[in-house]
Amino acid sequence: MPTLPSRFLVIIVLLLSGCVAAPIGDQSAVDGATVSGSTAASSVAANLEGGCVETYDPSIDYFPQKLKVSFATGFGVEYHNNYKIVTVTNPWQGAQESFRYVLVQCGTPAPQDVDGAVIEVPVADIIAMSTTYLPVLDSLGLIDRLVGIDSYMWTTNEAVRARIEAGEVAEIGGGAGVNVELTLDLDPALVMTYGTGLSDYDTHPVLLEAGIPVALNGDFVEQDPLGRAEWMKFIALFFNREADAAQEFDAVAAEYQRVAELTASLSERPTVLLGSVYNGTWYVAGGNSYMAKLLADAGAAYLWAGEGDVGALPLDFESVYAVAADADFWFNPDSSFWFSIEDVIASDPRYADFESLERGQLFNNNANVNENGGNAYYEEGATHPERVLKDLVRIMHPHLLPDHELVFFRQIQ
């Protein structure tokens, strides 16, 4: 998840995120690792994952392994012989601008009549400004290309932490206060970041002004779990790793759909409460939000499924209690530091009146947190919604997945 100074602000930003449709260009596509025929007169055997073209031939298709985008609505890709145009149409909720990147195969000329920021691919190294990008780099075998992150505090990824300990990853900060001098010294081929539309929290305007190559990733705006996961393909495009990303995503999608099918015909669905009070307001996810979709696929009856849209619904404690006092389950109280019932009651004694807490049916998504509160759920869950879904199904319908061990959730006792 994006690591803004306030962990709670990030949670609210995620809940408020929406999406719009993106035009996807017609192209040959690779679904899984199956490569379709090239439209050029000839092509190389596979996308070049390292190095540059030594002798350029304009008749050659240098990207025979192409992606199609099936679930994500916030980005699209169009392929040409030696470059691909990647358009991010919804970088943040309510954005009034889109971003276009012209990814040119290294060793070949950039097109002269195409608008967009030119970035040579495959990129040699990357700075990742959100922990959500790290699992993708890891699964694609690209952690060794990581040279910087915004903060050392939040990642739980062991490979990244090892590189930090070895002094191989720099910490450049984030938002408008990002360390531009250090970033220039690192001379990254790419900085991947996110936008909010809020000047204090956005890094890209500062970096772009300094002439640093930047790409905006809008994964958190997607409300479909598989749509959010499909942004792994967006990252892969910059490394020419289309085939690997498609294969990885296909496995995620197939498992997610398999598990969702297990609950599709359930007639008994437990009621669910989400969230907790923050600064006097209880934010619950809207009925068309990412979390509402996950709960529906997990066989739950989310108590606000018919209210709101993709954003968070701000409610007072009494309003939530009136609806959810006897909810069967309570998930994601948005506090990584609730590990026991005592922690919950100490936060607000009124929580003791919820039947889900009394019955031991409160589950927090903090089964794997680091010493700073960095949470694997927010880091890995976007890329692997099938793991989140399995946890939810195992908790609410244990007979459907009797052998599954919880990955992100833990029971508050």
ABEGO torsion letter per residue (X at the ends): XBBBABAAAAAAAAAABBBBBBBBBBBBBBBEABBBBBABABBBABBBABEBBABBBAABBABABBBBBAABAABBBBBBAABBBBBBABABBGBABBBBBBBBBBGBBBBAABBEBBBBOBBABBBBABAAAAAAAAAAGAAAABABBABAAABABAAAAAAAAAGABBBAEBEAABBAAAAAAAGBABBBBBBAGBAAABAAAAAAAAGBBBBBBAAAABABAAAAAAAAAAAAAAAGAAAAAAAAAAAAAAAAAAAAAAAAABABBBBBBBEBBBGGBBBBBBAABAAAAAAAAAGBBBAAAABEBABBBBBBAAAAAAAAAABABBBGAGBAABABAAAAAAABAAAAABAAAAAGABBBAAABBBAAGBBAAAAAAAABAAAAAAAAAAAABAAABAABBBAABBBBX
